[in-house]
Amino acid sequence: MVKVATNSAPALSADLRIVYVAVNANAAAGTRPSGALLALDSATLATRGQAPLRDPSTGELAWISDD
């Protein structure tokens, strides 16, 4: 993962213990960037989990714009 996705906003869990952020993957030249959803501990920002973002209609990795 390279950075937080452009024009994305973090989200907090209901108990305020987890921050969720969308991040970009390092895309190879000529390919569309994909990414992941990270779950971070809100006190330490340590990664607690991650999941690849997928297009629900195709199941392929979702395109995460880097504009």
Secondary structure as UniProt FT lines:
FT   STRAND          3..4
FT   TURN            6..7
FT   STRAND          11..12
FT   TURN            14..15
FT   STRAND          18..24
FT   TURN            29..30
FT   STRAND          35..41
FT   TURN            42..44
FT   STRAND          47..52
FT   TURN            56..58
//
